């Protein structure tokens, strides 16, 4: 029932794109249509401290294994084409 549970913290980090924490929180809660439940910076920091940083290593490895096993990666002259 928390406003910033485990999955919300993960989504928050994955989709960050603003410059300040306040802007990030406003954008995050607006994008999930729960702006009225927006938390403070202090509450965000408390939720972040509960997160094991190894979860990102795991997620990156999972994403990479799924990505490279799919037909998405394209090669040109034996080089992977990667675009952002």
Backbone torsions as a table, in degrees:
resi	resn	phi	psi	omega
1	UNK	NA	3.1	179.8
2	UNK	-73.0	150.6	177.3
3	UNK	-71.7	-31.8	-179.8
4	UNK	-123.7	79.1	179.5
5	UNK	-84.4	-175.0	-176.7
6	UNK	-54.7	-49.5	-176.9
7	UNK	-66.9	-36.4	178.0
8	UNK	-64.8	-39.6	178.7
9	UNK	-64.3	-43.0	178.7
10	UNK	-61.5	-49.4	178.2
11	UNK	-59.8	-40.6	179.0
12	UNK	-57.4	-47.1	-179.0
13	UNK	-68.9	-39.4	-177.7
14	UNK	-65.3	-40.4	-172.7
15	UNK	-103.2	19.7	177.3
16	UNK	-65.8	139.0	177.0
17	UNK	-157.4	8.6	179.4
18	UNK	-102.7	-179.0	-175.5
19	UNK	-97.9	-31.1	-177.7
20	UNK	-117.3	159.6	179.6
21	UNK	-63.5	-41.2	178.5
22	UNK	-61.2	-43.1	178.0
23	UNK	-64.0	-40.6	178.0
24	UNK	-61.0	-47.8	-179.1
25	UNK	-63.4	-42.4	178.4
26	UNK	-61.8	-46.3	-179.8
27	UNK	-64.0	-44.6	-178.0
28	UNK	-60.3	-51.5	-177.4
29	UNK	-71.2	-29.2	174.8
30	UNK	-68.6	-38.6	-177.8
31	UNK	-70.0	-25.6	177.8
32	UNK	-101.2	12.7	176.7
33	UNK	57.3	38.9	177.1
34	UNK	-134.5	42.3	-176.3
35	UNK	-60.4	-31.0	-179.6
36	UNK	-67.6	-15.3	179.6
37	UNK	-104.6	15.8	-178.8
38	UNK	-57.3	136.8	-178.7
39	UNK	-97.8	169.9	178.8
40	UNK	-84.4	168.0	176.2
41	UNK	-62.4	-36.5	-180.0
42	UNK	-65.2	-41.3	178.4
43	UNK	-65.6	-37.9	177.1
44	UNK	-63.0	-46.4	179.5
45	UNK	-61.3	-37.6	177.9
46	UNK	-65.1	-41.8	178.6
47	UNK	-66.6	-38.0	179.9
48	UNK	-65.3	-38.5	-179.7
49	UNK	-64.2	-24.1	179.1
50	UNK	-80.9	-11.9	-175.0
51	UNK	-86.8	130.9	175.5
52	UNK	-76.4	120.2	-177.7
53	UNK	-63.2	-18.6	178.7
54	UNK	-67.1	-15.4	179.0
55	UNK	-62.7	-31.7	-179.7
56	UNK	-72.4	-37.0	174.7
57	UNK	-61.4	-44.6	178.4
58	UNK	-61.0	-47.8	-178.3
59	UNK	-63.8	-40.4	178.6
60	UNK	-64.7	-42.6	178.3
61	UNK	-64.1	-41.5	178.4
62	UNK	-64.0	-45.6	179.5
63	UNK	-61.1	-44.9	-179.3
64	UNK	-62.9	-42.9	-179.3
65	UNK	-66.4	-38.0	177.3
66	UNK	-68.9	-43.6	-178.1
67	UNK	-62.5	-50.0	-175.9
68	UNK	-75.1	-17.1	174.9
69	UNK	-82.9	-14.9	-179.0
70	UNK	-87.9	-178.8	178.9
71	UNK	-91.5	8.4	-177.8
72	UNK	-69.3	-43.7	-178.0
73	UNK	-65.5	130.8	178.6
74	UNK	-112.9	146.1	179.2
75	UNK	-116.7	144.8	173.8
76	UNK	-132.8	114.0	-177.4
77	UNK	53.6	46.7	178.6
78	UNK	64.2	20.1	174.5
79	UNK	-116.5	138.8	175.7
80	UNK	-72.1	134.0	174.5
81	UNK	-92.1	118.5	-179.0
82	UNK	-126.4	130.5	179.4
83	UNK	-131.7	152.5	179.0
84	UNK	-115.1	NA	NA
